[in-house]
Amino acid sequence: MRIYLDHNATTPVRTEVADAMLRVLRGVPGNPSSVHAEGAAARAEVERARERVAALLGVTGAEVVFTAGATEANNTALCAIAAGRPDGRRHVVVSAVEHPSVDAALDELARRGHPVTRVPVDRSGRVAPDAVEAALRDDTALVSLIWANNETGVIQPVEAVAELAHARGAWLHSDATQAVGKHPIRPGALPVDLSSLSAHKLGGPKGVGCLVVRAGVPFAPLLHGGPQERRRRGGTENVAGVVGLGVACELAQRELPERVAAAGRLRDRLWDGVAAKVPGARRNGDPAHVLSNTLNVTFPGTQGELLLQALDLEGVAASAGAACASGSIEPSHVLVAMGFEPAEARATLRFSVGHGNDESQIDRVLTLLPDLVARARAAGAP
Ligand SMILES: Cc1ncc(COP(=O)(O)O)c(C=O)c1O
């Protein structure tokens, strides 16, 4: 049996989600835009899912725009909505620890002539609200701040930054992809204008997510096409995917307190064991503001990619930084932004627990790690 400790890369689809999707794939053939009974049945599925997503986030269904995942949601927030502010504001402020889907969208905005300011983080991975305040200008259109980082799990002061942004007339976008379903967040209860999420990070399918757009924020579509999603996102809805997202959100709402507690127990067991058994191991990220499922550890003197391969051969899946950066020898930009030397960043692994993990799996990893780290150290750092 393999041990999967990479839930921040993606999560296994929950059985309840797969069952609901299969029911729709087999029994709901209509196009939600069609007016006949088959169309109406598909429309009802989409709208029920929308209400489930909205309930988890504390927003109204009308604020939920389904997308093909968080990358599309982030691109819509930045390259369409922020770029098209009716008052002509063009400056964008962003943290130094965003996901590549935000960073690359900002690179595109910069190419189109938008001024972009990147705000640094401290050694613990957090942005100081003061530093964001100092970066705000009279022409700031939007501040984008990741809610919880995918590599370190560090949770940012989203509410404080949103208030500062609003005080200067800027909108706040948060990439909430890692926080939703793992941490009790309610974007609807905060002054957050735009938030992104993705189903596959909370037990749903890949390729579907949404952008939540607060009522009153002038919308500009990224994908131009038919009138779907109230003319906010062209293209026939991914009905089964959207239904899967809805069920994943409903499960999250029901299970969240226990989910957070269970993940925290496993994560702490793993860290306590590593601290006791692996000399020199260092935990990264602010432990007071971190997702309960995420452990980011540096094993000085090792090459993280080799350690990862050794774990994989022993049946353990973990990650060295962001999944989309794996295979690249570039050190994680998140850890570099936190002040890590490249060699330290390359000696760092991320373990992220979730549904399906238990104590015996953590204990098995703890029996393997000391020896694998010693061997990786003998092989030498890069
Ligand atoms: C913080 C964050 N934002 C965005 C994404 C992209 O999500 P998707 O795979 O749905 O495009 C991910 C996942 O890779 C992520 O962790």
The ligand as an SDF file (V2000), in Angstrom:
LIG
                    3D

 16 16  0  0  0  0  0  0  0  0999 V2000
   -2.5260   28.0260   -4.5900 C   0  0  0  0  0  0  0  0  0  0  0  0
   -2.9010   27.4290   -5.9210 C   0  0  0  0  0  0  0  0  0  0  0  0
   -3.4340   28.2240   -6.8580 N   0  0  0  0  0  0  0  0  0  0  0  0
   -3.7900   27.7590   -8.0590 C   0  0  0  0  0  0  0  0  0  0  0  0
   -3.6080   26.4380   -8.3940 C   0  0  0  0  0  0  0  0  0  0  0  0
   -3.9980   25.9710   -9.7660 C   0  0  0  0  0  0  0  0  0  0  0  0
   -5.1920   25.2550   -9.7160 O   0  0  0  0  0  0  0  0  0  0  0  0
   -5.7210   24.4190  -10.9830 P   0  0  0  0  0  0  0  0  0  0  0  0
   -4.8960   23.1790  -10.9960 O   0  0  0  0  0  0  0  0  0  0  0  0
   -7.1410   24.1570  -10.6960 O   0  0  0  0  0  0  0  0  0  0  0  0
   -5.5660   25.2710  -12.1790 O   0  0  0  0  0  0  0  0  0  0  0  0
   -3.0540   25.5660   -7.4370 C   0  0  0  0  0  0  0  0  0  0  0  0
   -2.8320   24.1300   -7.7290 C   0  0  0  0  0  0  0  0  0  0  0  0
   -1.9750   23.7250   -8.4130 O   0  0  0  0  0  0  0  0  0  0  0  0
   -2.6800   26.0810   -6.1760 C   0  0  0  0  0  0  0  0  0  0  0  0
   -2.1300   25.3070   -5.2430 O   0  0  0  0  0  0  0  0  0  0  0  0
  1  2  1  0
  2  3  1  0
  2 15  2  0
  3  4  2  0
  4  5  1  0
  5  6  1  0
  5 12  2  0
  6  7  1  0
  7  8  1  0
  8  9  2  0
  8 10  1  0
  8 11  1  0
 12 13  1  0
 12 15  1  0
 13 14  2  0
 15 16  1  0
M  END
$$$$
